[in-house]
Structure formats: C-alpha cells, structure tokens
Amino acid sequence: MYRINEIFYSLQGEGFHTGTPAVFVRFSGCNLHCTFCDTQHQEGQMMSLPEIVGEVNKYPNAQLVVLTGGEPSLFVDDAFVRTLKAETGRRVAIETNGTRPLPPSIDWVTLSPKEAFEGGDNEPCVLTRCDELKVVYCGQNLQQYNEIGAEHRFLQPCYDEDSVKCRANRDACVQAVLSNPGWRLSLQIHRALNIR
C-alpha cells in the first residue's frame, strides 16, 4: 500500500517536458522540509498498486506518468515501476530531491537537489547523474552542481507569495542564466495558466 496525495491529469508545468500531457502520481511525505515548498503533500489516502494503475489508466491520452511528491523515492522500488509501465504502457518519470537511490527502470529522472536551502539540507544528495537537473534558484553558487552529470540543466526562480520577492527571484534567475549559458530558464507555466 502507498499513501497517495493525488493522481491527476495535466500539463507538465516546468523543466524539459513543459507543456507535455502527463498523469501525475503525487506521493505523500518527504524527508526534507524546505521552507519554500509549495506542495501540500502531507495528506493522502492509502492505495494499492492495482488501484494506482487503474487511476492512471483513466487518462489514456497521456504517454507519460510523473512520480512526484513529496519525495517519491522514499516509496517506489523497481517492481513498482516495472508493474506501472507494464500495466499502463506509459513511460515513467520521477521528480526527486536525490537523497535516495532510484529504481533502474525509471525512464526519466528530474533531479532537484535542495541542499542549498534551509530545511533542504537535512540529508545530502546522493545522485550523481540524471536526465534533467532542475535547480530552484535563490542566488546560490551554481558551481556546487558541477559534479552532477545531466543532459539538461534548468534554473527555476524560487516562487514567493510576496510579489516583490518573486519578481526579484525571477530577475536574478534570468541574469544567472545569461551569465551561465550551460543552464536554461524554467518557469512554472502551471502557475501562469492556473492549472495543477
């Protein structure tokens, strides 16, 4: 059984797959407590893997399943991922803070390390490779991520409820990308579109 916060169909709102239809499986619980976290993932209902598969299969148009949270690596293993792929016929991606090893059968890894933030520094990032490195940017030194191998590198401005701080974070992020052309800008388009 797995504690699931929600399963929903939407567009990926950030990073490499921005704009791609996907089914999101949001797990409840995280091992970090980042002060800027914008996800209410603590609550959820217990679901079996067949129930999760059944919910995912309600959305036949999506060819991608995104395991997110919270921190999904706390809960999924290779058998979970292989069954999900076999029973849905979809590719499986994961959004992770990188503090746990991942099942080898995952098709796409989005790593978003949180060690640079208060509450995110409780456990070290152990992953050294990913498909997509997506860093929430608040002005930190980007050299700390040089040892992480990634096909794609994204900087995403840290969202803040205070519109002045939010704009300042966005402007700083744009300047950081202009100064570090190995990185690309990622914006949370789901916020702009007011979708999940």
N, C-alpha and C positions, 0 to 999 in steps of 0.2 A: 504494500500500500504506500501511496505517495501523497503528501499534503500539497494540494494544488490550489493556488490562489485564484487563477482564472485560466480559461482557454478561450481564445478569441481569434477572429479573422480580421486582418487589417493590412495596411501597407507598412513595410519596414520604414521607419522614420529617420534612420541615421546610418552613417557608415557606407560601406561598399554597396550594399543591397538596397539603398534608399529607393523608395518607390516600388519595390517588388512586393506583390501579394504574398502573404505568409500567414500560417497559423502559428500563433504564439502560445506556448505552454509555459505559464509562469508558476514556478515552484515557490512555496512559502518558506521563508527562513534564509538567513545569511550569516556567515561567520564574521563579517565586518559590520561596522556601524558608522558609515561615512556620514558626516554632518550634513552634506548636501544631497543625500539620497532623496529622490523624488518619487520613489515607488512604494506604495503601501502594500507590502508583500507578506506581512506577518500572518494575516488571517488566511484560512483556506479550509478546504474540505478534503477528507481522505478519499482517494480514488485508486482503483486497481489499474494495472497496465491495460487490460482489455477495455476498461471504461475510458481511459485516456485515448486509446486508439479509436474508439467509437466516436468520441468528440471531435478528434482531428479529421476523421473521415466525413464529418458533416460538411466540410468545406472542400469540395473536390477541385475547385479552381486553383488552389494554392499548391505549388510544386515544392514549397519549402516549409519545413517546420523549424521554428526557432525555440530552443530551450532557453529560458531566461528566468529571472527571479527578482529578488533574492539571489542565491547562488546555486545554480542547478548542479554543479559538480559535487555538491555535498550529497546528492541523492541518486544520480544516474550512474549506471555501470554499462559495460559493453553489451550485456544481454538485453538491457532496456533499449539501448539504441538500435541494436540489430533487429529486435522484435518490432519496434516502431517503424523502422524502414521497410521491413518485410510486409507488415500488415497495412501500411498506408501507401507504399510505393513512392514515398517522398524522400528528398534529400533532407538531412538533419544538420542544423547549425546550432551552435551554443554560444551564448554570451556569458563570459566568465571573468572573475577577478584574478584568476590564475594562481590561486593559493592551493589548488589540488590538482593532481594528475588527471588527465581526461581519458575517456574510453577511445581506443584507436579507431573505432568505426564511425566517428563523427566526421561529416563531410566538410564542415567549415567552422573554423574557430575564430571568434572575435574576442580578443583579449583586451580587457580594460583594467590595467593594474591601478590600485588605489593607494599604494604605499606613501604617496606624496601628501595625503590628506589626513587630518585628524579623524580618528575612528577607522580609517582605512589601513592604518599602519599596525594593526594588531597581529597580523600574520604576513610573512613575506610572500611575494610572488615566486612560484617555483617553475612556471612555464618559461621556456626559453625560445619557443617557436610558436607561430600562429599564422593564420592566413591574413588576418586583419588586426592591426594594433590600433585601438581607438582610445586615445588619452583625453580625459576630461581636463581641460586646461584652465589653470588659475594662476599662470605666471611661473610655474615651476621650471627648473632647468631640464631641458629635453635630453641632455647627454645621459641621464640616468637610464634611458630606454635604449641606448645604443647596442646593448648586448642581446636584445630581443630580436630574433630573426622574424621578419614579417614581409609578406608580399606587398602589403598595402599599409600605409601609415596615415592615420587621421588624427587631427586635433579638433576637439569639440569644446566650444566655450561652456564653462560651467554655468548652468542656469541658476538664477537667483530670483526670488519673489520681488526683491527690490529692483525696479526697472532701471535705476541709475547704475547699480552694481552689475546688473545683467548686461546692459549696453557696454559698460567698461570691460567686462569679461570678453564680450564678443569682439570689441575693437582690439583688445590685446591679443586675442587668438588670431585675428586676421593678420596683425603685424608679425606674430610669431611664424605663421605660415609663409609670409612674404620673406622673412629672414632665414627660413629653413625650408628650402624648396623640396626636400625629400618628404615633406609632410603635405597632406591635403586637408582642406577645411571640411568638417562635417557639421551640419546644422540639424537640429531636431525638427524636421518638417512636420511631424505629427502634432507638435505644439501649434505651429502656424495654421495647420488645417483643422485643428481641434478634433483630432481623432485619436484613438488609442494607439 
